[in-house]
């Protein structure tokens, strides 16, 4: 018989109305993203992903190691229904973006009224950081799945074991989508475990075995398609060694002078600002880009930290800080797609800004919540008619 945990409380399943809202969100956003998708392959990596739909071979960089096997598998499924390679890949991205938004709504709904959760989700999904980086959205499905599963509170020891196993399998599978996303998941999991003081050797061992099982699920097929485990690992290790040894990509391949580190830090902050709010500022305007980037980061971080979903948002933000440090050391800081995990902070900042302005999580009208969002220009709020502002204040007062 399963042992009942002493301090466990059941996290309720989504209500019928929440489930229906999530389904409608998925359908609407999937249609929007599919209609506005790119119709061509925009870089050489995309071309290699398209080649991989017909012939997966990391030795020939179809695609480059580690090969992103789960993304290619999803693309192959879409390619069965759609002959065009680019359309098949962008369909996967469109469906992934819609799925992430739907799951975020369910996650945020645990602590917020439905208008707040809905507006937070829509503002996040339509933000530049989210919409313009849809091509890398597939891996974020694993992040949201992990957050939903890890955030449950099983009432029995058996349920808690099942939750840990599920979390581990999701983390292992994420390695087959994007390795840096799996790194973010593991860091978040560690922060949550330490903060809850529920770490013991049995839990760690169970989690490690589950992660290994999730990784093996994609590693064996990817290795067989490449010519064997040794060939696949050799190609993958060689790719990472080549990348980490390049001065323009990784700190490890550069002479770490103070000037270099300062320049790389400025480039990282400027790219963050560019990701959150695309600006027509070149590197010759680096000081302005850094200033705007710092302002945007502070704005989103402050409001997201105050979100009612703080049990998830705060550990996630701390994990993102570690993730950015990893990005600073190992990966190109000018590639905006690496900042996609920070899109969730945009959503949490909406509910955080509402809480800050109202002091409580009441049920506002969506139009009024948008005006209070940090994503919504204050200049527009001041430009609307006084009659509309009076009506808005009356409706939420």
C-alpha positions as CSV (number, residue, x, y, z in Angstrom):
1,X,0.0,0.0,0.0
2,X,1.3,3.4,-1.0
3,X,2.5,5.6,1.9
4,X,0.7,9.0,2.3
5,X,3.1,11.9,2.4
6,X,2.7,14.0,5.5
7,X,2.8,17.5,4.0
8,X,1.5,16.7,0.5
9,X,-1.5,18.4,-1.0
10,X,-3.0,17.4,-4.2
11,X,-2.6,19.8,-7.1
12,X,-6.0,19.7,-8.9
13,X,-6.2,18.8,-12.5
14,X,-7.3,21.6,-14.8
15,X,-11.0,22.2,-14.7
16,X,-13.1,21.6,-17.8
17,X,-13.1,25.3,-18.6
18,X,-9.4,25.6,-18.3
19,X,-8.8,22.5,-20.4
20,X,-11.1,24.0,-23.1
21,X,-9.3,27.3,-22.9
22,X,-6.0,25.6,-23.4
23,X,-7.3,23.7,-26.4
24,X,-8.7,26.9,-28.0
25,X,-5.4,28.6,-27.3
26,X,-3.6,25.8,-29.0
27,X,-5.8,25.8,-32.1
28,X,-5.8,29.6,-32.5
29,X,-2.1,30.1,-32.0
30,X,-1.2,27.1,-34.1
31,X,-3.2,28.6,-37.0
32,X,-1.7,32.0,-36.5
33,X,1.9,30.7,-36.4
34,X,1.3,28.4,-39.3
35,X,-0.1,31.2,-41.5
36,X,2.8,33.5,-40.6
37,X,5.6,31.0,-40.9
38,X,8.7,31.4,-43.0
39,X,8.3,29.8,-46.5
40,X,12.0,29.2,-47.0
41,X,15.1,27.8,-45.3
42,X,16.8,30.9,-43.9
43,X,20.3,29.6,-43.1
44,X,22.6,26.7,-43.9
45,X,21.7,24.8,-40.7
46,X,18.1,24.8,-41.8
47,X,19.1,23.3,-45.1
48,X,20.9,20.5,-43.3
49,X,17.8,19.9,-41.2
50,X,15.8,19.6,-44.4
51,X,18.4,17.1,-45.8
52,X,18.0,15.1,-42.5
53,X,14.4,14.5,-43.2
54,X,15.4,12.3,-46.1
55,X,18.8,11.0,-44.8
56,X,19.8,11.5,-41.1
57,X,23.6,11.4,-40.9
58,X,25.5,13.5,-38.4
59,X,28.8,12.5,-40.0
60,X,27.8,14.5,-43.1
61,X,26.2,17.2,-40.9
62,X,22.6,16.3,-41.8
63,X,22.2,17.9,-39.4
64,X,25.4,18.8,-37.5
65,X,26.1,16.8,-34.3
66,X,24.5,16.0,-31.9
67,X,21.8,15.8,-34.6
68,X,18.8,16.8,-32.5
69,X,17.2,13.4,-33.1
70,X,13.8,14.1,-31.6
71,X,13.3,17.3,-33.6
72,X,14.2,15.4,-36.8
73,X,11.8,12.6,-35.8
74,X,9.0,15.1,-35.4
75,X,10.0,16.6,-38.7
76,X,9.9,13.2,-40.4
77,X,6.3,12.7,-39.1
78,X,5.2,16.0,-40.4
79,X,7.0,15.2,-43.7
80,X,4.8,12.2,-44.2
81,X,1.8,14.6,-44.6
82,X,3.6,17.5,-46.2
83,X,6.0,17.0,-49.1
84,X,7.7,20.4,-48.7
85,X,10.7,20.1,-46.3
86,X,10.5,23.7,-45.1
87,X,6.8,23.5,-44.6
88,X,7.1,20.3,-42.6
89,X,9.8,21.8,-40.3
90,X,7.9,25.1,-39.8
91,X,4.7,23.1,-39.0
92,X,6.5,21.4,-36.2
93,X,7.6,24.8,-34.9
94,X,4.1,26.2,-35.2
95,X,2.5,23.3,-33.3
96,X,5.3,23.5,-30.7
97,X,4.8,27.2,-30.1
98,X,1.1,26.7,-29.7
99,X,1.6,23.7,-27.3
100,X,4.1,25.7,-25.1
101,X,1.6,28.6,-24.8
102,X,-1.2,26.3,-23.9
103,X,0.9,24.6,-21.2
104,X,2.0,27.9,-19.9
105,X,-1.6,28.9,-19.5
106,X,-2.3,25.8,-17.4
107,X,0.8,26.4,-15.4
108,X,0.0,30.1,-14.6
109,X,-3.6,29.3,-14.0
110,X,-2.7,27.4,-10.8
111,X,-2.0,30.8,-9.1
112,X,-3.9,33.3,-11.1
113,X,-7.5,34.1,-12.2
114,X,-8.2,33.0,-15.8
115,X,-8.1,36.6,-17.3
116,X,-4.7,37.2,-15.8
117,X,-3.4,33.8,-17.0
118,X,-4.9,34.2,-20.4
119,X,-3.5,37.7,-21.0
120,X,-0.1,36.7,-19.7
121,X,-0.1,33.8,-22.1
122,X,-1.2,35.8,-25.1
123,X,1.3,38.6,-24.4
124,X,4.1,36.1,-24.1
125,X,3.1,34.2,-27.2
126,X,2.9,37.4,-29.3
127,X,6.0,39.0,-27.9
128,X,9.0,39.3,-30.3
129,X,11.2,37.0,-28.3
130,X,8.6,34.2,-28.6
131,X,7.2,34.7,-32.0
132,X,10.4,35.5,-33.9
133,X,12.3,32.5,-32.4
134,X,9.6,29.8,-33.2
135,X,12.0,27.7,-35.2
136,X,13.6,26.6,-31.9
137,X,10.4,26.2,-30.0
138,X,10.2,22.3,-30.2
139,X,12.7,22.0,-27.3
140,X,10.6,24.3,-25.1
141,X,7.8,21.7,-25.1
142,X,10.0,19.7,-22.8
143,X,10.6,22.6,-20.5
144,X,6.9,23.3,-20.0
145,X,6.1,19.6,-19.7
146,X,8.7,19.4,-17.0
147,X,7.4,22.5,-15.1
148,X,3.9,21.1,-15.1
149,X,4.9,17.6,-13.9
150,X,7.4,18.8,-11.4
151,X,5.0,21.3,-9.9
152,X,2.5,18.7,-8.9
153,X,2.2,17.5,-5.3
154,X,1.4,13.8,-5.2
155,X,-0.4,12.7,-2.0
156,X,1.4,9.3,-1.8
157,X,5.0,8.1,-1.9
158,X,4.2,6.1,-5.0
159,X,2.9,9.2,-6.7
160,X,6.0,11.1,-5.7
161,X,8.2,8.4,-7.2
162,X,6.2,8.4,-10.4
163,X,6.7,12.2,-10.6
164,X,10.4,12.0,-10.1
165,X,10.7,9.3,-12.8
166,X,8.6,11.3,-15.2
167,X,10.7,14.4,-14.6
168,X,13.9,12.5,-15.2
169,X,12.6,11.0,-18.5
170,X,11.5,14.4,-19.7
171,X,15.0,15.8,-18.9
172,X,16.7,12.9,-20.7
173,X,14.4,13.3,-23.8
174,X,15.2,17.1,-23.8
175,X,18.8,16.2,-24.5
176,X,17.7,14.8,-27.8
177,X,15.9,18.1,-28.7
178,X,18.4,20.7,-27.5
179,X,21.3,19.9,-25.1
180,X,21.3,23.4,-23.6
181,X,17.6,23.2,-22.8
182,X,18.2,20.0,-20.9
183,X,20.9,21.9,-19.0
184,X,18.3,24.5,-18.0
185,X,15.9,21.8,-16.9
186,X,18.4,20.1,-14.7
187,X,19.5,23.4,-13.1
188,X,15.9,24.3,-12.3
189,X,15.3,20.8,-10.9
190,X,18.3,21.2,-8.6
191,X,17.3,24.6,-7.4
192,X,13.8,23.3,-6.6
193,X,15.1,20.3,-4.8
194,X,17.5,22.3,-2.7
195,X,14.9,24.9,-1.8
196,X,12.4,22.2,-0.7
197,X,15.1,20.4,1.3
198,X,13.9,17.1,-0.1
199,X,17.2,15.8,-1.5
200,X,18.5,12.4,-0.5
201,X,20.5,9.7,-2.1
202,X,17.5,7.7,-3.2
203,X,15.9,10.6,-4.9
204,X,19.1,11.5,-6.8
205,X,19.6,7.9,-7.9
206,X,16.0,7.6,-9.1
207,X,16.3,10.8,-11.0
208,X,19.7,9.9,-12.6
209,X,18.3,6.5,-13.8
210,X,15.2,8.2,-15.2
211,X,17.4,10.8,-17.1
212,X,19.5,8.0,-18.5
213,X,16.4,6.1,-19.6
214,X,15.1,9.2,-21.4
215,X,18.4,9.7,-23.1
216,X,18.8,6.1,-24.2
217,X,15.3,6.3,-25.8
218,X,16.7,8.6,-28.5
219,X,20.5,7.9,-28.3
220,X,20.2,4.3,-29.5
221,X,18.1,5.1,-32.7
222,X,20.4,8.1,-33.5
223,X,23.5,6.0,-33.1
224,X,22.1,3.2,-35.3
225,X,21.2,5.7,-38.0
226,X,24.8,7.1,-37.8
227,X,26.7,3.8,-38.0
228,X,27.0,2.9,-34.3
229,X,27.4,4.4,-30.9
230,X,31.1,4.9,-31.3
231,X,30.7,6.8,-34.5
232,X,27.9,9.0,-33.2
233,X,29.8,9.9,-30.0
234,X,33.0,10.6,-31.9
235,X,31.1,13.0,-34.2
236,X,29.4,14.7,-31.3
237,X,32.5,15.1,-29.2
238,X,34.4,16.4,-32.2
239,X,31.7,19.0,-32.9
240,X,31.8,20.3,-29.4
241,X,35.6,20.4,-29.3
242,X,35.6,22.4,-32.6
243,X,32.9,24.8,-31.3
244,X,34.4,25.4,-27.9
245,X,37.8,26.0,-29.5
246,X,36.6,28.8,-31.7
247,X,37.4,32.3,-30.3
248,X,34.3,33.9,-31.7
249,X,32.1,31.3,-30.1
250,X,33.4,30.2,-26.7
251,X,35.4,31.9,-24.0
252,X,37.4,28.6,-23.7
253,X,38.9,29.2,-27.1
254,X,39.9,32.8,-26.5
255,X,42.5,34.7,-24.5
256,X,40.4,35.9,-21.5
257,X,41.6,39.5,-21.2
258,X,39.6,42.1,-19.3
259,X,38.8,43.9,-22.5
260,X,37.6,40.7,-24.2
261,X,35.3,39.7,-21.2
262,X,33.9,43.2,-21.0
263,X,33.2,43.2,-24.8
264,X,31.5,39.8,-24.6
265,X,29.4,40.9,-21.6
266,X,28.3,44.0,-23.5
267,X,27.4,41.9,-26.5
268,X,25.4,39.5,-24.3
269,X,23.4,42.3,-22.7
270,X,22.8,44.0,-26.0
271,X,21.6,40.8,-27.6
272,X,19.2,40.2,-24.7
273,X,17.7,43.7,-25.3
274,X,17.5,42.9,-29.0
275,X,15.7,39.6,-28.2
276,X,13.1,41.2,-25.9
277,X,12.6,44.3,-28.1
278,X,14.1,44.2,-31.6
279,X,16.0,47.5,-32.2
280,X,17.5,49.0,-35.3
281,X,20.8,49.5,-33.5
282,X,24.0,48.2,-34.9
283,X,27.2,47.3,-33.0
284,X,28.4,50.9,-33.5
285,X,25.6,51.8,-31.0
286,X,26.7,49.3,-28.5
287,X,26.4,51.6,-25.4
288,X,22.8,52.4,-26.3
289,X,22.0,48.7,-26.9
290,X,23.5,47.8,-23.6
291,X,21.6,50.5,-21.8
292,X,18.2,49.5,-23.3
293,X,19.1,45.9,-22.7
294,X,19.7,46.5,-19.0
295,X,16.5,48.5,-18.7
296,X,14.4,45.8,-20.3
297,X,16.0,43.0,-18.3
298,X,15.4,44.9,-15.0
299,X,11.8,45.6,-16.0
300,X,10.9,42.1,-16.8
301,X,12.9,40.6,-13.9
302,X,11.4,42.8,-11.2
303,X,7.8,42.2,-12.3
304,X,8.3,38.5,-12.9
305,X,9.8,38.0,-9.5
306,X,6.6,39.4,-8.0
307,X,4.4,37.0,-9.9
308,X,1.9,35.0,-7.9
309,X,3.5,32.0,-9.6
310,X,6.7,32.6,-7.6
311,X,7.1,29.0,-6.6
312,X,7.9,28.2,-10.2
313,X,8.9,31.6,-11.6
314,X,11.7,32.4,-9.0
315,X,13.6,29.1,-9.3
316,X,13.2,29.3,-13.1
317,X,14.7,32.8,-13.1
318,X,17.6,31.7,-11.0
319,X,18.1,28.7,-13.4
320,X,18.0,31.2,-16.3
321,X,20.8,33.2,-14.7
322,X,23.0,30.1,-14.5
323,X,21.9,29.3,-18.1
324,X,23.0,32.7,-19.3
325,X,26.4,32.1,-17.6
326,X,26.7,28.9,-19.5
327,X,25.7,30.8,-22.7
328,X,28.3,33.4,-21.9
329,X,31.1,30.8,-21.6
330,X,30.2,28.3,-24.3
331,X,27.9,29.6,-26.9
332,X,27.6,32.5,-29.4
333,X,26.0,35.4,-27.5
334,X,24.7,37.1,-30.6
335,X,22.4,34.2,-31.6
336,X,19.0,35.4,-30.3
337,X,17.5,31.9,-30.5
338,X,19.4,30.9,-27.3
339,X,17.4,33.5,-25.4
340,X,14.1,31.7,-26.1
341,X,13.8,30.1,-22.6
342,X,13.5,33.7,-21.2
343,X,10.2,34.1,-23.0
344,X,8.4,32.6,-20.0
345,X,9.7,35.5,-17.9
346,X,7.7,37.8,-20.2
347,X,4.5,35.9,-19.3
348,X,5.2,36.0,-15.5
349,X,6.0,39.7,-15.7
350,X,2.4,40.3,-16.8
351,X,0.8,38.8,-13.7
352,X,3.6,40.3,-11.6
353,X,2.8,43.8,-12.9
354,X,-0.9,43.3,-12.2
355,X,-0.2,42.2,-8.7
356,X,2.1,45.3,-8.2
357,X,-0.4,47.7,-9.5
358,X,-3.4,46.3,-7.7
359,X,-1.9,44.7,-4.6
360,X,-4.1,41.6,-5.1
361,X,-4.9,39.1,-7.8
362,X,-8.4,40.1,-8.7
363,X,-10.1,39.3,-12.0
364,X,-9.5,42.2,-14.4
365,X,-10.8,42.7,-17.9
366,X,-8.2,41.6,-20.4
367,X,-8.1,45.0,-22.1
368,X,-7.2,46.7,-18.8
369,X,-4.6,44.1,-18.0
370,X,-2.8,44.7,-21.3
371,X,-2.6,48.4,-20.4
372,X,-0.8,47.5,-17.1
373,X,1.6,45.0,-18.7
374,X,5.3,46.0,-18.8
375,X,5.2,44.8,-22.4
376,X,2.6,47.4,-23.3
377,X,4.0,50.9,-24.1
378,X,3.2,53.5,-21.5
379,X,3.0,56.1,-24.2
380,X,0.0,54.2,-25.7
381,X,-1.7,54.1,-22.3
382,X,-1.3,57.9,-22.0
383,X,-2.5,58.4,-25.5
384,X,-5.9,56.6,-25.2
385,X,-8.9,58.8,-24.6
386,X,-9.7,60.0,-21.1
387,X,-13.2,58.6,-21.5
388,X,-11.7,55.1,-22.1
389,X,-9.3,55.4,-19.1
390,X,-12.2,56.5,-16.8
391,X,-14.2,53.5,-18.0
392,X,-11.2,51.2,-17.5
393,X,-10.6,52.4,-13.9
394,X,-14.3,52.0,-13.1
395,X,-14.4,48.4,-14.5
396,X,-11.4,47.3,-12.4
397,X,-11.9,49.4,-9.3
